[in-house]
Amino acid sequence: MPPQSNPVRGFIHIGGWYWQKLPNNKTKATLILEMDLKGNLGQKMIATANVSQGQQLNRIGEAIEKYLKDNNITKNY
């Protein structure tokens, strides 16, 4: 990323997605993070971060397909 003025500093200790298979060929994805924000964040910043994290789901399918292809793994679904 290009340099930004007034960055917000923090540290993510651990994070990842928890996937649950649901009926009717659906999946529930839950993002789990443990982080230290190193200060206070405004409500607008928190809302923006939540939207950004949710948008990761738009790219996850492509990442999974690439991983399967690069590692010669056959889908079982």
HTML snippet that shows the backbone in 3Dmol.js (N, CA, C, O; Angstrom):
<script src="https://3Dmol.org/build/3Dmol-min.js"></script>
<div id="view" style="width:600px;height:400px;position:relative"></div>
<script>
const pdb = `
ATOM      1  N   MET A   1       0.842  -1.175   0.000  1.00  0.00           N
ATOM      2  CA  MET A   1       0.000   0.000   0.000  1.00  0.00           C
ATOM      3  C   MET A   1       0.888   1.239   0.000  1.00  0.00           C
ATOM      4  O   MET A   1       1.981   1.232   0.567  1.00  0.00           O
ATOM      5  N   PRO A   2       0.413   2.292  -0.636  1.00  0.00           N
ATOM      6  CA  PRO A   2       1.191   3.534  -0.597  1.00  0.00           C
ATOM      7  C   PRO A   2       1.172   4.139   0.806  1.00  0.00           C
ATOM      8  O   PRO A   2       0.247   3.881   1.577  1.00  0.00           O
ATOM      9  N   PRO A   3       2.190   4.947   1.145  1.00  0.00           N
ATOM     10  CA  PRO A   3       2.202   5.590   2.465  1.00  0.00           C
ATOM     11  C   PRO A   3       0.938   6.426   2.686  1.00  0.00           C
ATOM     12  O   PRO A   3       0.411   7.035   1.756  1.00  0.00           O
ATOM     13  N   GLN A   4       0.471   6.442   3.921  1.00  0.00           N
ATOM     14  CA  GLN A   4      -0.727   7.199   4.273  1.00  0.00           C
ATOM     15  C   GLN A   4      -0.402   8.154   5.402  1.00  0.00           C
ATOM     16  O   GLN A   4       0.442   7.866   6.250  1.00  0.00           O
ATOM     17  N   SER A   5      -1.079   9.300   5.407  1.00  0.00           N
ATOM     18  CA  SER A   5      -0.902  10.221   6.518  1.00  0.00           C
ATOM     19  C   SER A   5      -1.822   9.802   7.656  1.00  0.00           C
ATOM     20  O   SER A   5      -2.907   9.273   7.417  1.00  0.00           O
ATOM     21  N   ASN A   6      -1.399  10.033   8.874  1.00  0.00           N
ATOM     22  CA  ASN A   6      -2.182   9.710  10.060  1.00  0.00           C
ATOM     23  C   ASN A   6      -2.647   8.250  10.117  1.00  0.00           C
ATOM     24  O   ASN A   6      -3.840   7.996  10.282  1.00  0.00           O
ATOM     25  N   PRO A   7      -1.736   7.296   9.986  1.00  0.00           N
ATOM     26  CA  PRO A   7      -2.173   5.890  10.040  1.00  0.00           C
ATOM     27  C   PRO A   7      -2.644   5.514  11.442  1.00  0.00           C
ATOM     28  O   PRO A   7      -2.229   6.112  12.435  1.00  0.00           O
ATOM     29  N   VAL A   8      -3.508   4.525  11.499  1.00  0.00           N
ATOM     30  CA  VAL A   8      -3.948   3.964  12.771  1.00  0.00           C
ATOM     31  C   VAL A   8      -3.105   2.727  13.018  1.00  0.00           C
ATOM     32  O   VAL A   8      -3.056   1.832  12.174  1.00  0.00           O
ATOM     33  N   ARG A   9      -2.453   2.667  14.142  1.00  0.00           N
ATOM     34  CA  ARG A   9      -1.582   1.543  14.444  1.00  0.00           C
ATOM     35  C   ARG A   9      -2.306   0.534  15.319  1.00  0.00           C
ATOM     36  O   ARG A   9      -3.115   0.898  16.172  1.00  0.00           O
ATOM     37  N   GLY A  10      -2.010  -0.712  15.100  1.00  0.00           N
ATOM     38  CA  GLY A  10      -2.597  -1.776  15.894  1.00  0.00           C
ATOM     39  C   GLY A  10      -1.839  -3.064  15.645  1.00  0.00           C
ATOM     40  O   GLY A  10      -0.933  -3.114  14.812  1.00  0.00           O
ATOM     41  N   PHE A  11      -2.211  -4.095  16.365  1.00  0.00           N
ATOM     42  CA  PHE A  11      -1.555  -5.385  16.225  1.00  0.00           C
ATOM     43  C   PHE A  11      -2.615  -6.475  16.276  1.00  0.00           C
ATOM     44  O   PHE A  11      -3.384  -6.556  17.234  1.00  0.00           O
ATOM     45  N   ILE A  12      -2.656  -7.316  15.239  1.00  0.00           N
ATOM     46  CA  ILE A  12      -3.577  -8.452  15.224  1.00  0.00           C
ATOM     47  C   ILE A  12      -2.804  -9.651  15.752  1.00  0.00           C
ATOM     48  O   ILE A  12      -1.852 -10.116  15.125  1.00  0.00           O
ATOM     49  N   HIS A  13      -3.219 -10.143  16.905  1.00  0.00           N
ATOM     50  CA  HIS A  13      -2.537 -11.270  17.527  1.00  0.00           C
ATOM     51  C   HIS A  13      -2.847 -12.573  16.791  1.00  0.00           C
ATOM     52  O   HIS A  13      -1.959 -13.394  16.561  1.00  0.00           O
ATOM     53  N   ILE A  14      -4.089 -12.747  16.434  1.00  0.00           N
ATOM     54  CA  ILE A  14      -4.524 -13.946  15.711  1.00  0.00           C
ATOM     55  C   ILE A  14      -5.821 -13.613  14.991  1.00  0.00           C
ATOM     56  O   ILE A  14      -6.606 -12.787  15.456  1.00  0.00           O
ATOM     57  N   GLY A  15      -6.034 -14.246  13.880  1.00  0.00           N
ATOM     58  CA  GLY A  15      -7.263 -14.000  13.140  1.00  0.00           C
ATOM     59  C   GLY A  15      -7.502 -15.087  12.116  1.00  0.00           C
ATOM     60  O   GLY A  15      -6.575 -15.776  11.692  1.00  0.00           O
ATOM     61  N   GLY A  16      -8.738 -15.229  11.730  1.00  0.00           N
ATOM     62  CA  GLY A  16      -9.074 -16.211  10.712  1.00  0.00           C
ATOM     63  C   GLY A  16     -10.575 -16.300  10.522  1.00  0.00           C
ATOM     64  O   GLY A  16     -11.352 -15.642  11.213  1.00  0.00           O
ATOM     65  N   TRP A  17     -10.953 -17.112   9.589  1.00  0.00           N
ATOM     66  CA  TRP A  17     -12.369 -17.324   9.270  1.00  0.00           C
ATOM     67  C   TRP A  17     -12.827 -18.660   9.833  1.00  0.00           C
ATOM     68  O   TRP A  17     -12.082 -19.640   9.808  1.00  0.00           O
ATOM     69  N   TYR A  18     -14.048 -18.698  10.338  1.00  0.00           N
ATOM     70  CA  TYR A  18     -14.700 -19.933  10.781  1.00  0.00           C
ATOM     71  C   TYR A  18     -15.854 -20.180   9.817  1.00  0.00           C
ATOM     72  O   TYR A  18     -16.759 -19.354   9.693  1.00  0.00           O
ATOM     73  N   TRP A  19     -15.816 -21.324   9.136  1.00  0.00           N
ATOM     74  CA  TRP A  19     -16.810 -21.648   8.107  1.00  0.00           C
ATOM     75  C   TRP A  19     -17.752 -22.718   8.630  1.00  0.00           C
ATOM     76  O   TRP A  19     -17.308 -23.718   9.194  1.00  0.00           O
ATOM     77  N   GLN A  20     -19.052 -22.513   8.445  1.00  0.00           N
ATOM     78  CA  GLN A  20     -20.068 -23.488   8.851  1.00  0.00           C
ATOM     79  C   GLN A  20     -20.940 -23.832   7.645  1.00  0.00           C
ATOM     80  O   GLN A  20     -21.490 -22.950   6.986  1.00  0.00           O
ATOM     81  N   LYS A  21     -21.052 -25.125   7.373  1.00  0.00           N
ATOM     82  CA  LYS A  21     -21.925 -25.586   6.305  1.00  0.00           C
ATOM     83  C   LYS A  21     -23.370 -25.501   6.792  1.00  0.00           C
ATOM     84  O   LYS A  21     -23.697 -25.960   7.887  1.00  0.00           O
ATOM     85  N   LEU A  22     -24.224 -24.913   5.966  1.00  0.00           N
ATOM     86  CA  LEU A  22     -25.644 -24.764   6.274  1.00  0.00           C
ATOM     87  C   LEU A  22     -26.466 -25.554   5.262  1.00  0.00           C
ATOM     88  O   LEU A  22     -25.952 -25.950   4.216  1.00  0.00           O
ATOM     89  N   PRO A  23     -27.735 -25.782   5.569  1.00  0.00           N
ATOM     90  CA  PRO A  23     -28.603 -26.465   4.592  1.00  0.00           C
ATOM     91  C   PRO A  23     -28.728 -25.655   3.296  1.00  0.00           C
ATOM     92  O   PRO A  23     -28.380 -24.475   3.248  1.00  0.00           O
ATOM     93  N   ASN A  24     -29.223 -26.302   2.269  1.00  0.00           N
ATOM     94  CA  ASN A  24     -29.494 -25.668   0.968  1.00  0.00           C
ATOM     95  C   ASN A  24     -28.234 -25.103   0.312  1.00  0.00           C
ATOM     96  O   ASN A  24     -28.274 -24.044  -0.316  1.00  0.00           O
ATOM     97  N   ASN A  25     -27.107 -25.822   0.462  1.00  0.00           N
ATOM     98  CA  ASN A  25     -25.852 -25.459  -0.204  1.00  0.00           C
ATOM     99  C   ASN A  25     -25.395 -24.044   0.160  1.00  0.00           C
ATOM    100  O   ASN A  25     -24.907 -23.310  -0.699  1.00  0.00           O
ATOM    101  N   LYS A  26     -25.551 -23.663   1.422  1.00  0.00           N
ATOM    102  CA  LYS A  26     -25.130 -22.342   1.898  1.00  0.00           C
ATOM    103  C   LYS A  26     -24.017 -22.511   2.924  1.00  0.00           C
ATOM    104  O   LYS A  26     -23.839 -23.582   3.504  1.00  0.00           O
ATOM    105  N   THR A  27     -23.274 -21.430   3.132  1.00  0.00           N
ATOM    106  CA  THR A  27     -22.183 -21.427   4.094  1.00  0.00           C
ATOM    107  C   THR A  27     -22.238 -20.140   4.904  1.00  0.00           C
ATOM    108  O   THR A  27     -22.489 -19.066   4.356  1.00  0.00           O
ATOM    109  N   LYS A  28     -22.005 -20.249   6.200  1.00  0.00           N
ATOM    110  CA  LYS A  28     -21.900 -19.084   7.071  1.00  0.00           C
ATOM    111  C   LYS A  28     -20.423 -18.857   7.358  1.00  0.00           C
ATOM    112  O   LYS A  28     -19.730 -19.778   7.791  1.00  0.00           O
ATOM    113  N   ALA A  29     -19.928 -17.634   7.123  1.00  0.00           N
ATOM    114  CA  ALA A  29     -18.539 -17.287   7.372  1.00  0.00           C
ATOM    115  C   ALA A  29     -18.479 -16.272   8.506  1.00  0.00           C
ATOM    116  O   ALA A  29     -19.154 -15.243   8.468  1.00  0.00           O
ATOM    117  N   THR A  30     -17.663 -16.572   9.519  1.00  0.00           N
ATOM    118  CA  THR A  30     -17.501 -15.673  10.659  1.00  0.00           C
ATOM    119  C   THR A  30     -16.027 -15.302  10.771  1.00  0.00           C
ATOM    120  O   THR A  30     -15.164 -16.175  10.868  1.00  0.00           O
ATOM    121  N   LEU A  31     -15.746 -14.007  10.757  1.00  0.00           N
ATOM    122  CA  LEU A  31     -14.372 -13.533  10.926  1.00  0.00           C
ATOM    123  C   LEU A  31     -14.090 -13.389  12.414  1.00  0.00           C
ATOM    124  O   LEU A  31     -14.843 -12.736  13.137  1.00  0.00           O
ATOM    125  N   ILE A  32     -13.002 -14.000  12.867  1.00  0.00           N
ATOM    126  CA  ILE A  32     -12.617 -13.946  14.275  1.00  0.00           C
ATOM    127  C   ILE A  32     -11.245 -13.275  14.359  1.00  0.00           C
ATOM    128  O   ILE A  32     -10.291 -13.710  13.714  1.00  0.00           O
ATOM    129  N   LEU A  33     -11.159 -12.212  15.160  1.00  0.00           N
ATOM    130  CA  LEU A  33      -9.910 -11.484  15.327  1.00  0.00           C
ATOM    131  C   LEU A  33      -9.660 -11.190  16.799  1.00  0.00           C
ATOM    132  O   LEU A  33     -10.586 -10.896  17.555  1.00  0.00           O
ATOM    133  N   GLU A  34      -8.412 -11.273  17.188  1.00  0.00           N
ATOM    134  CA  GLU A  34      -7.996 -10.751  18.485  1.00  0.00           C
ATOM    135  C   GLU A  34      -6.969  -9.680  18.183  1.00  0.00           C
ATOM    136  O   GLU A  34      -5.887  -9.971  17.672  1.00  0.00           O
ATOM    137  N   MET A  35      -7.311  -8.431  18.503  1.00  0.00           N
ATOM    138  CA  MET A  35      -6.404  -7.352  18.152  1.00  0.00           C
ATOM    139  C   MET A  35      -6.300  -6.304  19.252  1.00  0.00           C
ATOM    140  O   MET A  35      -7.204  -6.128  20.068  1.00  0.00           O
ATOM    141  N   ASP A  36      -5.170  -5.620  19.242  1.00  0.00           N
ATOM    142  CA  ASP A  36      -4.920  -4.491  20.124  1.00  0.00           C
ATOM    143  C   ASP A  36      -4.835  -3.267  19.220  1.00  0.00           C
ATOM    144  O   ASP A  36      -3.906  -3.144  18.422  1.00  0.00           O
ATOM    145  N   LEU A  37      -5.804  -2.362  19.344  1.00  0.00           N
ATOM    146  CA  LEU A  37      -5.872  -1.202  18.455  1.00  0.00           C
ATOM    147  C   LEU A  37      -4.918  -0.081  18.848  1.00  0.00           C
ATOM    148  O   LEU A  37      -4.817   0.910  18.125  1.00  0.00           O
ATOM    149  N   LYS A  38      -4.226  -0.204  19.951  1.00  0.00           N
ATOM    150  CA  LYS A  38      -3.222   0.773  20.387  1.00  0.00           C
ATOM    151  C   LYS A  38      -3.810   2.178  20.524  1.00  0.00           C
ATOM    152  O   LYS A  38      -3.136   3.168  20.240  1.00  0.00           O
ATOM    153  N   GLY A  39      -5.043   2.259  20.952  1.00  0.00           N
ATOM    154  CA  GLY A  39      -5.682   3.558  21.151  1.00  0.00           C
ATOM    155  C   GLY A  39      -7.162   3.479  20.829  1.00  0.00           C
ATOM    156  O   GLY A  39      -7.713   2.389  20.678  1.00  0.00           O
ATOM    157  N   ASN A  40      -7.794   4.612  20.724  1.00  0.00           N
ATOM    158  CA  ASN A  40      -9.229   4.675  20.439  1.00  0.00           C
ATOM    159  C   ASN A  40      -9.484   4.940  18.963  1.00  0.00           C
ATOM    160  O   ASN A  40      -8.740   5.671  18.310  1.00  0.00           O
ATOM    161  N   LEU A  41     -10.534   4.342  18.457  1.00  0.00           N
ATOM    162  CA  LEU A  41     -10.957   4.576  17.078  1.00  0.00           C
ATOM    163  C   LEU A  41     -12.344   5.193  17.092  1.00  0.00           C
ATOM    164  O   LEU A  41     -13.171   4.865  17.942  1.00  0.00           O
ATOM    165  N   GLY A  42     -12.592   6.076  16.160  1.00  0.00           N
ATOM    166  CA  GLY A  42     -13.917   6.658  16.036  1.00  0.00           C
ATOM    167  C   GLY A  42     -14.894   5.666  15.423  1.00  0.00           C
ATOM    168  O   GLY A  42     -14.484   4.681  14.808  1.00  0.00           O
ATOM    169  N   GLN A  43     -16.184   5.925  15.592  1.00  0.00           N
ATOM    170  CA  GLN A  43     -17.223   5.042  15.073  1.00  0.00           C
ATOM    171  C   GLN A  43     -17.147   4.912  13.551  1.00  0.00           C
ATOM    172  O   GLN A  43     -17.383   3.831  13.011  1.00  0.00           O
ATOM    173  N   LYS A  44     -16.820   6.003  12.859  1.00  0.00           N
ATOM    174  CA  LYS A  44     -16.716   5.945  11.394  1.00  0.00           C
ATOM    175  C   LYS A  44     -15.589   5.007  10.965  1.00  0.00           C
ATOM    176  O   LYS A  44     -15.736   4.253  10.003  1.00  0.00           O
ATOM    177  N   MET A  45     -14.478   5.056  11.673  1.00  0.00           N
ATOM    178  CA  MET A  45     -13.346   4.178  11.349  1.00  0.00           C
ATOM    179  C   MET A  45     -13.716   2.713  11.569  1.00  0.00           C
ATOM    180  O   MET A  45     -13.358   1.854  10.763  1.00  0.00           O
ATOM    181  N   ILE A  46     -14.420   2.430  12.641  1.00  0.00           N
ATOM    182  CA  ILE A  46     -14.842   1.059  12.927  1.00  0.00           C
ATOM    183  C   ILE A  46     -15.797   0.560  11.850  1.00  0.00           C
ATOM    184  O   ILE A  46     -15.676  -0.575  11.389  1.00  0.00           O
ATOM    185  N   ALA A  47     -16.750   1.406  11.446  1.00  0.00           N
ATOM    186  CA  ALA A  47     -17.704   1.018  10.399  1.00  0.00           C
ATOM    187  C   ALA A  47     -16.980   0.753   9.083  1.00  0.00           C
ATOM    188  O   ALA A  47     -17.306  -0.205   8.382  1.00  0.00           O
ATOM    189  N   THR A  48     -16.007   1.584   8.743  1.00  0.00           N
ATOM    190  CA  THR A  48     -15.236   1.399   7.509  1.00  0.00           C
ATOM    191  C   THR A  48     -14.449   0.085   7.554  1.00  0.00           C
ATOM    192  O   THR A  48     -14.393  -0.643   6.563  1.00  0.00           O
ATOM    193  N   ALA A  49     -13.847  -0.211   8.698  1.00  0.00           N
ATOM    194  CA  ALA A  49     -13.086  -1.455   8.842  1.00  0.00           C
ATOM    195  C   ALA A  49     -13.996  -2.672   8.710  1.00  0.00           C
ATOM    196  O   ALA A  49     -13.613  -3.668   8.097  1.00  0.00           O
ATOM    197  N   ASN A  50     -15.190  -2.600   9.278  1.00  0.00           N
ATOM    198  CA  ASN A  50     -16.126  -3.722   9.174  1.00  0.00           C
ATOM    199  C   ASN A  50     -16.512  -3.996   7.730  1.00  0.00           C
ATOM    200  O   ASN A  50     -16.594  -5.154   7.320  1.00  0.00           O
ATOM    201  N   VAL A  51     -16.749  -2.947   6.957  1.00  0.00           N
ATOM    202  CA  VAL A  51     -17.097  -3.121   5.539  1.00  0.00           C
ATOM    203  C   VAL A  51     -15.916  -3.730   4.793  1.00  0.00           C
ATOM    204  O   VAL A  51     -16.090  -4.650   3.993  1.00  0.00           O
ATOM    205  N   SER A  52     -14.725  -3.222   5.052  1.00  0.00           N
ATOM    206  CA  SER A  52     -13.526  -3.722   4.383  1.00  0.00           C
ATOM    207  C   SER A  52     -13.298  -5.203   4.673  1.00  0.00           C
ATOM    208  O   SER A  52     -12.955  -5.968   3.772  1.00  0.00           O
ATOM    209  N   GLN A  53     -13.488  -5.608   5.924  1.00  0.00           N
ATOM    210  CA  GLN A  53     -13.303  -7.017   6.282  1.00  0.00           C
ATOM    211  C   GLN A  53     -14.333  -7.888   5.580  1.00  0.00           C
ATOM    212  O   GLN A  53     -14.008  -8.981   5.115  1.00  0.00           O
ATOM    213  N   GLY A  54     -15.557  -7.421   5.500  1.00  0.00           N
ATOM    214  CA  GLY A  54     -16.598  -8.184   4.805  1.00  0.00           C
ATOM    215  C   GLY A  54     -16.313  -8.349   3.329  1.00  0.00           C
ATOM    216  O   GLY A  54     -16.679  -9.362   2.732  1.00  0.00           O
ATOM    217  N   GLN A  55     -15.661  -7.361   2.733  1.00  0.00           N
ATOM    218  CA  GLN A  55     -15.354  -7.434   1.298  1.00  0.00           C
ATOM    219  C   GLN A  55     -14.314  -8.493   0.983  1.00  0.00           C
ATOM    220  O   GLN A  55     -14.153  -8.868  -0.179  1.00  0.00           O
ATOM    221  N   GLN A  56     -13.608  -8.982   1.987  1.00  0.00           N
ATOM    222  CA  GLN A  56     -12.660 -10.081   1.762  1.00  0.00           C
ATOM    223  C   GLN A  56     -13.375 -11.297   1.192  1.00  0.00           C
ATOM    224  O   GLN A  56     -12.792 -12.073   0.436  1.00  0.00           O
ATOM    225  N   LEU A  57     -14.641 -11.456   1.559  1.00  0.00           N
ATOM    226  CA  LEU A  57     -15.406 -12.608   1.076  1.00  0.00           C
ATOM    227  C   LEU A  57     -15.588 -12.568  -0.435  1.00  0.00           C
ATOM    228  O   LEU A  57     -15.755 -13.616  -1.059  1.00  0.00           O
ATOM    229  N   ASN A  58     -15.558 -11.380  -1.038  1.00  0.00           N
ATOM    230  CA  ASN A  58     -15.692 -11.273  -2.488  1.00  0.00           C
ATOM    231  C   ASN A  58     -14.534 -11.939  -3.216  1.00  0.00           C
ATOM    232  O   ASN A  58     -14.693 -12.394  -4.348  1.00  0.00           O
ATOM    233  N   ARG A  59     -13.366 -12.001  -2.574  1.00  0.00           N
ATOM    234  CA  ARG A  59     -12.172 -12.552  -3.223  1.00  0.00           C
ATOM    235  C   ARG A  59     -11.796 -13.944  -2.742  1.00  0.00           C
ATOM    236  O   ARG A  59     -10.906 -14.573  -3.316  1.00  0.00           O
ATOM    237  N   ILE A  60     -12.451 -14.435  -1.705  1.00  0.00           N
ATOM    238  CA  ILE A  60     -12.022 -15.699  -1.103  1.00  0.00           C
ATOM    239  C   ILE A  60     -12.204 -16.885  -2.057  1.00  0.00           C
ATOM    240  O   ILE A  60     -11.381 -17.800  -2.067  1.00  0.00           O
ATOM    241  N   GLY A  61     -13.273 -16.875  -2.855  1.00  0.00           N
ATOM    242  CA  GLY A  61     -13.500 -17.966  -3.808  1.00  0.00           C
ATOM    243  C   GLY A  61     -12.360 -18.110  -4.792  1.00  0.00           C
ATOM    244  O   GLY A  61     -11.898 -19.219  -5.060  1.00  0.00           O
ATOM    245  N   GLU A  62     -11.904 -16.984  -5.333  1.00  0.00           N
ATOM    246  CA  GLU A  62     -10.780 -17.012  -6.272  1.00  0.00           C
ATOM    247  C   GLU A  62      -9.507 -17.530  -5.594  1.00  0.00           C
ATOM    248  O   GLU A  62      -8.744 -18.289  -6.191  1.00  0.00           O
ATOM    249  N   ALA A  63      -9.289 -17.118  -4.352  1.00  0.00           N
ATOM    250  CA  ALA A  63      -8.096 -17.557  -3.627  1.00  0.00           C
ATOM    251  C   ALA A  63      -8.133 -19.064  -3.376  1.00  0.00           C
ATOM    252  O   ALA A  63      -7.109 -19.738  -3.492  1.00  0.00           O
ATOM    253  N   ILE A  64      -9.302 -19.588  -3.035  1.00  0.00           N
ATOM    254  CA  ILE A  64      -9.437 -21.033  -2.807  1.00  0.00           C
ATOM    255  C   ILE A  64      -9.202 -21.800  -4.098  1.00  0.00           C
ATOM    256  O   ILE A  64      -8.487 -22.802  -4.103  1.00  0.00           O
ATOM    257  N   GLU A  65      -9.799 -21.339  -5.195  1.00  0.00           N
ATOM    258  CA  GLU A  65      -9.599 -22.003  -6.489  1.00  0.00           C
ATOM    259  C   GLU A  65      -8.119 -22.021  -6.878  1.00  0.00           C
ATOM    260  O   GLU A  65      -7.618 -23.038  -7.356  1.00  0.00           O
ATOM    261  N   LYS A  66      -7.420 -20.900  -6.675  1.00  0.00           N
ATOM    262  CA  LYS A  66      -5.994 -20.828  -7.001  1.00  0.00           C
ATOM    263  C   LYS A  66      -5.197 -21.787  -6.120  1.00  0.00           C
ATOM    264  O   LYS A  66      -4.311 -22.484  -6.615  1.00  0.00           O
ATOM    265  N   TYR A  67      -5.496 -21.831  -4.832  1.00  0.00           N
ATOM    266  CA  TYR A  67      -4.798 -22.731  -3.918  1.00  0.00           C
ATOM    267  C   TYR A  67      -4.981 -24.192  -4.351  1.00  0.00           C
ATOM    268  O   TYR A  67      -4.020 -24.959  -4.389  1.00  0.00           O
ATOM    269  N   LEU A  68      -6.220 -24.564  -4.674  1.00  0.00           N
ATOM    270  CA  LEU A  68      -6.487 -25.942  -5.096  1.00  0.00           C
ATOM    271  C   LEU A  68      -5.722 -26.278  -6.370  1.00  0.00           C
ATOM    272  O   LEU A  68      -5.145 -27.359  -6.489  1.00  0.00           O
ATOM    273  N   LYS A  69      -5.720 -25.349  -7.321  1.00  0.00           N
ATOM    274  CA  LYS A  69      -5.025 -25.583  -8.585  1.00  0.00           C
ATOM    275  C   LYS A  69      -3.512 -25.664  -8.361  1.00  0.00           C
ATOM    276  O   LYS A  69      -2.860 -26.580  -8.863  1.00  0.00           O
ATOM    277  N   ASP A  70      -2.949 -24.704  -7.606  1.00  0.00           N
ATOM    278  CA  ASP A  70      -1.503 -24.676  -7.373  1.00  0.00           C
ATOM    279  C   ASP A  70      -1.002 -25.901  -6.619  1.00  0.00           C
ATOM    280  O   ASP A  70       0.153 -26.297  -6.775  1.00  0.00           O
ATOM    281  N   ASN A  71      -1.869 -26.506  -5.796  1.00  0.00           N
ATOM    282  CA  ASN A  71      -1.477 -27.666  -5.006  1.00  0.00           C
ATOM    283  C   ASN A  71      -2.035 -28.960  -5.552  1.00  0.00           C
ATOM    284  O   ASN A  71      -1.972 -29.996  -4.890  1.00  0.00           O
ATOM    285  N   ASN A  72      -2.587 -28.908  -6.763  1.00  0.00           N
ATOM    286  CA  ASN A  72      -3.101 -30.098  -7.452  1.00  0.00           C
ATOM    287  C   ASN A  72      -4.085 -30.862  -6.579  1.00  0.00           C
ATOM    288  O   ASN A  72      -3.991 -32.082  -6.441  1.00  0.00           O
ATOM    289  N   ILE A  73      -5.039 -30.128  -5.984  1.00  0.00           N
ATOM    290  CA  ILE A  73      -6.053 -30.731  -5.117  1.00  0.00           C
ATOM    291  C   ILE A  73      -7.373 -30.771  -5.877  1.00  0.00           C
ATOM    292  O   ILE A  73      -7.793 -29.774  -6.464  1.00  0.00           O
ATOM    293  N   THR A  74      -8.017 -31.925  -5.860  1.00  0.00           N
ATOM    294  CA  THR A  74      -9.296 -32.099  -6.522  1.00  0.00           C
ATOM    295  C   THR A  74     -10.428 -31.767  -5.549  1.00  0.00           C
ATOM    296  O   THR A  74     -10.416 -32.197  -4.396  1.00  0.00           O
ATOM    297  N   LYS A  75     -11.401 -30.999  -6.029  1.00  0.00           N
ATOM    298  CA  LYS A  75     -12.560 -30.659  -5.189  1.00  0.00           C
ATOM    299  C   LYS A  75     -13.399 -31.897  -4.938  1.00  0.00           C
ATOM    300  O   LYS A  75     -13.555 -32.741  -5.820  1.00  0.00           O
ATOM    301  N   ASN A  76     -13.934 -32.003  -3.744  1.00  0.00           N
ATOM    302  CA  ASN A  76     -14.808 -33.106  -3.382  1.00  0.00           C
ATOM    303  C   ASN A  76     -16.227 -32.634  -3.109  1.00  0.00           C
ATOM    304  O   ASN A  76     -16.953 -33.264  -2.340  1.00  0.00           O
ATOM    305  N   TYR A  77     -16.620 -31.556  -3.718  1.00  0.00           N
ATOM    306  CA  TYR A  77     -17.974 -31.026  -3.510  1.00  0.00           C
ATOM    307  C   TYR A  77     -18.624 -30.680  -4.808  1.00  0.00           C
ATOM    308  O   TYR A  77     -19.766 -30.221  -4.823  1.00  0.00           O
TER     309      TYR A  77
END
`;
const viewer = $3Dmol.createViewer("view");
viewer.addModel(pdb, "pdb");
viewer.setStyle({}, {cartoon: {color: "spectrum"}});
viewer.zoomTo();
viewer.render();
</script>
